[in-house]
Each structure stands twice: as C-alpha cells, then as structure tokens.
Amino acid sequence: MGAPKREFYVIIERDEDGYYVGEVPQLRGCYSQGRSLDELMANIKEVIELCLEEDIEQVPPEFVGIQKIAL
C-alpha cells in the first residue's frame, strides 16, 4: 500500500494578461500559472511535488477557508 494521498487547496485568480495564477496557501512559495485551468492545475501539481521534495518534513497547516470582506 502506498502513502495516503494528501489534499491541497489552490486559490486561483486571473491576471491582467488573462493567465490563471494559482497559489497553495498550505505550502510556502508554492504558486504557478497557466493559460487555461487545465494547464494551471498540471503546473501547480508539479510545483506541489517539488515543494514537498524540497522540505520533506514540512507539515502543512490546516486550511480553514477563505472569507470575503467588504469595506
């Protein structure tokens, strides 16, 4: 049996050039971009794997959620 799968949340925005930009708040410095959502998700998966390899003992904090606030 392999190791249990870990789940990560990706926050996605679209920049002024139309690229999708994704960030994984659970992993420091883990972000990527793509021309489409499919490309972004493939790219961010690679970056997550690299981030985990770089710091094998990193224990990601628990993701709680995103809140919207209006001022």
LOLUMLUM-896390 format. One record per residue: residue number from 1; x, y, z of N, C-alpha, C in turn. Coordinates in steps of 0.02 Angstrom, whole numbers. Layout:
+-----+--------+--------+--------+--------+--------+--------+--------+--------+--------+
! num !     nX !     nY !     nZ !    caX !    caY !    caZ !     cX !     cY !     cZ !
+-----+--------+--------+--------+--------+--------+--------+--------+--------+--------+
! NUM !      X !      Y !      Z !      X !      Y !      Z !      X !      Y !      Z !
...
+-----+--------+--------+--------+--------+--------+--------+--------+--------+--------+
***
This chain:
+-----+--------+--------+--------+--------+--------+--------+--------+--------+--------+
! num !     nX !     nY !     nZ !    caX !    caY !    caZ !     cX !     cY !     cZ !
+-----+--------+--------+--------+--------+--------+--------+--------+--------+--------+
!   1 !     42 !    -60 !      0 !      0 !      0 !      0 !     44 !     62 !      0 !
!   2 !     24 !    111 !    -38 !     61 !    174 !    -41 !     42 !    220 !     16 !
!   3 !     77 !    274 !     18 !     62 !    325 !     69 !     -6 !    355 !     55 !
!   4 !    -42 !    376 !    107 !   -107 !    408 !     95 !    -99 !    472 !     55 !
!   5 !   -148 !    485 !     13 !   -146 !    546 !    -28 !   -158 !    607 !     16 !
!   6 !   -121 !    660 !      0 !   -130 !    723 !     36 !   -169 !    770 !     -9 !
!   7 !   -211 !    810 !     21 !   -251 !    858 !    -17 !   -227 !    928 !     -3 !
!   8 !   -227 !    969 !    -55 !   -207 !   1039 !    -50 !   -258 !   1082 !    -86 !
!   9 !   -269 !   1141 !    -60 !   -314 !   1189 !    -90 !   -274 !   1237 !   -134 !
!  10 !   -304 !   1255 !   -190 !   -271 !   1302 !   -237 !   -316 !   1363 !   -243 !
!  11 !   -289 !   1421 !   -228 !   -325 !   1484 !   -237 !   -308 !   1507 !   -308 !
!  12 !   -359 !   1520 !   -348 !   -349 !   1537 !   -418 !   -375 !   1607 !   -433 !
!  13 !   -334 !   1646 !   -467 !   -353 !   1712 !   -491 !   -334 !   1717 !   -565 !
!  14 !   -363 !   1765 !   -599 !   -342 !   1778 !   -668 !   -308 !   1846 !   -669 !
!  15 !   -248 !   1849 !   -699 !   -211 !   1912 !   -701 !   -232 !   1955 !   -759 !
!  16 !   -202 !   2014 !   -764 !   -221 !   2062 !   -815 !   -207 !   2039 !   -886 !
!  17 !   -164 !   1988 !   -895 !   -148 !   1961 !   -961 !   -191 !   1901 !   -978 !
!  18 !   -237 !   1882 !   -933 !   -282 !   1826 !   -946 !   -256 !   1759 !   -922 !
!  19 !   -196 !   1757 !   -891 !   -169 !   1695 !   -865 !   -202 !   1678 !   -798 !
!  20 !   -211 !   1613 !   -786 !   -234 !   1590 !   -721 !   -174 !   1582 !   -676 !
!  21 !   -178 !   1609 !   -616 !   -124 !   1606 !   -567 !   -150 !   1569 !   -506 !
!  22 !   -114 !   1516 !   -486 !   -135 !   1476 !   -430 !    -83 !   1478 !   -374 !
!  23 !   -108 !   1477 !   -313 !    -64 !   1476 !   -254 !    -91 !   1425 !   -205 !
!  24 !    -46 !   1387 !   -174 !    -65 !   1339 !   -122 !    -45 !   1370 !    -55 !
!  25 !    -94 !   1396 !    -18 !    -78 !   1431 !     45 !    -47 !   1386 !     98 !
!  26 !    -56 !   1321 !     92 !    -29 !   1274 !    141 !     46 !   1264 !    133 !
!  27 !     74 !   1282 !     75 !    145 !   1272 !     62 !    178 !   1339 !     44 !
!  28 !    227 !   1358 !     82 !    262 !   1421 !     72 !    294 !   1424 !      2 !
!  29 !    280 !   1477 !    -35 !    311 !   1488 !   -101 !    286 !   1441 !   -155 !
!  30 !    227 !   1414 !   -147 !    201 !   1365 !   -195 !    148 !   1398 !   -239 !
!  31 !    169 !   1418 !   -299 !    123 !   1450 !   -345 !    145 !   1437 !   -417 !
!  32 !     98 !   1444 !   -464 !    113 !   1434 !   -534 !     60 !   1470 !   -575 !
!  33 !     65 !   1464 !   -642 !     16 !   1495 !   -686 !      6 !   1452 !   -747 !
!  34 !    -47 !   1468 !   -785 !    -61 !   1432 !   -847 !   -109 !   1472 !   -889 !
!  35 !   -109 !   1457 !   -954 !   -155 !   1492 !  -1000 !   -227 !   1468 !   -991 !
!  36 !   -235 !   1406 !   -967 !   -301 !   1378 !   -955 !   -302 !   1348 !   -884 !
!  37 !   -361 !   1331 !   -860 !   -366 !   1300 !   -794 !   -332 !   1231 !   -795 !
!  38 !   -339 !   1194 !   -850 !   -307 !   1129 !   -854 !   -231 !   1135 !   -851 !
!  39 !   -204 !   1184 !   -888 !   -131 !   1195 !   -887 !   -108 !   1217 !   -818 !
!  40 !   -146 !   1262 !   -786 !   -129 !   1284 !   -719 !   -127 !   1225 !   -671 !
!  41 !   -178 !   1182 !   -672 !   -181 !   1126 !   -625 !   -124 !   1077 !   -636 !
!  42 !   -105 !   1065 !   -699 !    -48 !   1021 !   -712 !     16 !   1053 !   -685 !
!  43 !     24 !   1118 !   -696 !     83 !   1154 !   -672 !     86 !   1156 !   -596 !
!  44 !     30 !   1169 !   -564 !     30 !   1176 !   -491 !     43 !   1108 !   -458 !
!  45 !     20 !   1054 !   -490 !     34 !    987 !   -463 !    110 !    974 !   -462 !
!  46 !    144 !    993 !   -516 !    217 !    985 !   -518 !    251 !   1026 !   -464 !
!  47 !    227 !   1088 !   -454 !    257 !   1132 !   -404 !    245 !   1105 !   -334 !
!  48 !    186 !   1078 !   -321 !    172 !   1048 !   -255 !    221 !    991 !   -242 !
!  49 !    231 !    949 !   -292 !    278 !    893 !   -283 !    348 !    918 !   -269 !
!  50 !    369 !    971 !   -304 !    436 !   1000 !   -292 !    441 !   1030 !   -222 !
!  51 !    388 !   1065 !   -201 !    389 !   1095 !   -134 !    393 !   1041 !    -80 !
!  52 !    358 !    986 !    -90 !    359 !    932 !    -41 !    427 !    896 !    -40 !
!  53 !    458 !    889 !    -99 !    525 !    858 !   -103 !    577 !    902 !    -68 !
!  54 !    570 !    967 !    -78 !    618 !   1015 !    -50 !    619 !   1013 !     26 !
!  55 !    561 !   1008 !     55 !    555 !   1009 !    128 !    513 !    949 !    149 !
!  56 !    543 !    890 !    148 !    508 !    827 !    159 !    472 !    824 !    227 !
!  57 !    498 !    860 !    276 !    467 !    858 !    342 !    417 !    913 !    354 !
!  58 !    404 !    953 !    302 !    357 !   1008 !    309 !    287 !    982 !    324 !
!  59 !    258 !   1005 !    376 !    189 !    987 !    394 !    146 !   1047 !    378 !
!  60 !    105 !   1042 !    326 !     64 !   1100 !    308 !     13 !   1116 !    362 !
!  61 !      1 !   1181 !    373 !    -51 !   1199 !    421 !   -120 !   1180 !    394 !
!  62 !   -167 !   1174 !    438 !   -235 !   1157 !    417 !   -266 !   1216 !    380 !
!  63 !   -292 !   1203 !    321 !   -327 !   1254 !    283 !   -396 !   1264 !    313 !
!  64 !   -412 !   1325 !    332 !   -476 !   1339 !    364 !   -527 !   1364 !    314 !
!  65 !   -508 !   1410 !    270 !   -555 !   1435 !    221 !   -537 !   1504 !    198 !
!  66 !   -580 !   1531 !    156 !   -570 !   1598 !    129 !   -633 !   1638 !    148 !
!  67 !   -622 !   1698 !    170 !   -677 !   1742 !    188 !   -675 !   1804 !    144 !
!  68 !   -732 !   1830 !    129 !   -738 !   1891 !     90 !   -761 !   1946 !    137 !
!  69 !   -730 !   2004 !    131 !   -750 !   2061 !    173 !   -758 !   2122 !    130 !
!  70 !   -808 !   2161 !    143 !   -821 !   2222 !    106 !   -810 !   2281 !    151 !
!  71 !   -777 !   2331 !    125 !   -764 !   2393 !    164 !   -796 !   2452 !    131 !
+-----+--------+--------+--------+--------+--------+--------+--------+--------+--------+
***
